[in-house]
Amino acid sequence: MQELLDKYFRKDKLPHIWCPGCGHGIVLGAVVRAIDKVNLDPDKTTVVSGIGCSSRAPGYMKFDTLHTTHGRALAFATGVKHAKPELNVLVLTGDGDAAAIGGNHLIHAARRNIDITAVLFNNNIYGMTGGQYSPLTPTGKVATTAPYGNIDQAFDICNLAIAAGATYVARGTVYNVTQLIGLISKGIQNKGFSLIEVITQCPTVYGRRNKMGTTIDMMKWQKENTVNVKAAKKMSKEQLKGKILVGELYSDTRPEYTEQYTKIVERLQKEGQ
């Protein structure tokens, strides 16, 4: 752990400011371990975030980082990758940041299949800005903007990304960190747009308001209410009712955006245009 801290973290920015029991530190640890696992060069890696609890993460990382405006992390990341295709570009974002104000950018980053790995910290709530419900807040749950229960249908953000054209989509939890590290590693190695949704707990804003118990209770909930996609194949619809699928949900290959763009530029240069 000390080696990872020395190599990947701005130790002068630690300790972090996330609430006690928040799962975001676990997600950040998984991201760093995945980066180390696939041996990315920190000098050739850029980490981008928007606004929100999750978007604090790059500030602790010893990389070139961009802390951008709300919902625009993927737009900034697209610009970085487009300008310097040789860079490894990661986006650390939240359920409000990516699915609400940033939803359009998410759809089009997936559609273009631009080589960005987006890790979406899903704690089901706008934590930093006051506890409003997000597009990923489950129906019936309470938030400051839904004091009598949220009546909206939540997005399945993974299905949305698959439909939009992402070539690698996975979902993990902070309960199962070993699996999560593997999923993020595969996302980084995918040549195209990757989305890894991470179910993480917010005991302070979401859990307390919805009477979900302690941090440990919320992590037990993750264990009891998720099913690996491999195991799900052998289960009936009744057994799967109310369960959340985790693991690698989709993987495919198709042309990557910046490579296609570079080919057009090279062809035009040869033609003298």
N, C-alpha and C positions, 0 to 999 in steps of 0.2 A: 504494500500500500504506500509506503514511504517513497518508493521509486516512482510510482504513478503520480503522487503528489508533486514531486520534484520535476517530473517531466512535463506534466500536462496542466498544472494549476498555478494561478497567480496567488501564491500563498499569502501575500500581503492583503488580499481581498477576503481572506477567510478569518473567522468562521462565517458561514453563509447566514442570510437573514430570514430564511424560510421558517415558518412556525414549527415548534416542536411537534413531531409526529407526521409532518408533511412528507409525502412520498417523492417529492421532486428531487431531493438529494440522492435517493436510490436510483432514479432514472438517470441523473447526471453521471453517477458512478458507472451505470451500465453503458452509457454512451462512451465514456472514456475507456472502459475496458474493451469495448468493441473496436474503437479506434486503434487501441494497442494490439488487439488480436489480429487485425488485418494489416497492421504495420503501416498506417498512413504517416506520411511525413508532415509533422506539424507546420513546417515552413511552406507547405504546399496545400494547406487545408484552411478553409475559411468557414467560420460558424456564424450564422445569422439568426437573429430573433426579432420579434416585434415588441409588443407591450403585454405585460401580465406577469403573474408569479413565475411561470415557466421561463419567461423571457429574461429573467435575471441570470439564468444559467451560463450563457457565454461570457458574462463579466468575470466569472471565476476561472475561465479556461485560458491557458497560455497559447493562444492561437491568434491569427488575425480575425477579429470579430467585429460584427456590426449589430448594434442595438438600435433598431429602426423604429418607425412609427407603427401605430396600432393596425394590425391586419396586413401590413405590407412586407412582412418578412420574405415571403416567396417572390414578390415582385423585385425586391432588392437582390435576392439570391439569383434570380433569373438574369439580372443585369451583370452580376459578378461572373457567373458561369459563361455568359455570352461574351463578355469582354476577355475573359481568361479561361478558355475551355480546359486548360491543363490543370486547373485547381480542383481539389476535392471540396465540394460545397455541401454543408449540412445546415439544416434549418431546425431550430428547437422552438416549438410553438405550443400554444395552448388550445383548448377547445373553443374558447371565444375568439381568440386571435385568428385561428385558421378556418373555423367553420362559419363564423358570423361575418364580421366586416372583411375578413380575408378569404371568404368562401369562393369568390370569383377567381382570385389568384390561384387557389388550390386546384380548381377545376381545370384551368388553362395550363398550369404547370404539368398536370397529369396528361392533359390532351396532347401537349407538345412532346411529352416524354423527354423532357430536359433532365440531364443527369444531376439530380439533386436528391439527397436523402433527407426526408422530413420526418422528424420524431415528434409526434403530437402527444403532449402530456394531457391526458383527459381526466380531470378531477371533477367533471360534471357541473362546474360553476365558474362564474367570474369571481375569483378569490380576492385579487388585489384591489379591485375597483368597487367593492361593496356588496358582493354576494348576489348579483343579478343572475337570472337563469340564462343558460347558453343554449345553442342548438343541440347540444349533447346532454342536456339535463333530462333525466328520465321523466316521463309523464307522471304527474301526481306529486312530484317532489317539491318541496317548499324552497323559495328563494325570496330575496328582498323585493323583487319585482313580481313575485308570484306567492304572496303570503297565504293564499288559500289553496295552493297547489298548482303546479304547472299543467296547463291543458294542451300544450303543444306536443306533437309527435317528434321525438328525437331523431336526428339523422343516424343512420348507420354509416359512419364516415368512411369505413373501409369499403363497403359496397359502392358508395359514391365515388371513391377514388378509382375503383376497378372499372366502373361504368364510364368514367371520364377518360380512361386510357393509361393509367399507371401500370407499369410493368412488374412492380413488386409491391405487394401489400401484405402486411402482417399485423397481428394484434398480440400484445403481451400484457403482463401485470407486474407490479412491483413485488408481488408475493413470490413470483417465480423468476428470480433474477437471472439464473443460469440460462433459462430459455430466452429471456429478453435479450441478453448479450448476443446470443446466437442469431436472433432475428434482426437486430440492428446491424450486426456484421454482414449478414447476407444482403441487407438493404444497401449498405455502403458499396458492396462489391457488384451490385446490379448496375449495368450500363444503361441507365434510364431513370425515370422518376420512381422513387420509392417512398412509400408511406408506412410508417410503423406507429400504430396507435398504442399508447401505453395507459392502461387503467391504473390510476394512482389516487391516493386518498387525500382529502382535504378535511381533517378532523375539526379545524377551527371554524370555518365558514359553512361548509356543506354538511359535514357529519353532525355537528352540534345542533344545527337548525333542524335536521331531519332525524334526530334522535337515533343515530347509528352507532352510538357507543364510543369506545376508545379507538385509538389507532389500530390496536391489535384486533379489535372486533371488525374493523373495516377491512383489514387484510385477510381475516378469516372469511369475510363475505366474498372477497375476490376468489379465494380458494374454492369455496362451496358453490359459487355461481358461475364458474367458467368451466368449459370443456375443451380439451384439445381437439383440433379438427380431425386428427387421425382416429381418436376414440369415438368421435361423433358419427363416423361412418357406420359404426356397428350399433348405434342407438336408435330407438324409435322416436317419432315426433313427440310423443307424450313425455318420454324421458328427457328430451331436449327443450321442452317448453320452459321458457323463462331463463334459459342458460345463454351465456355469451361465449361464442367460439373464439379460441385463442390458438396461436400458431401461425404458420405460413398459409395465408388465405388465397394467394394468387401469385403466380410467377410466369412471365412470358418474355419474349424478346421481340423487339421491333426497332427500326432505325432511331437513333438518338438525335435530338434536335440540333445541337451545336455541330455535330459531325456532318449532318446534311447541309447545314448552312455553310460550313467551311468548303464543302465540295462545290457549291454554287459559286462562291468567291473565287476558288481556284480555276474553275472552268471559265469564268468571265475574264480572269487575268490572262489566261492562255489565248483567249479570243481577242485580247487587246481592248476590252471594253472597260 
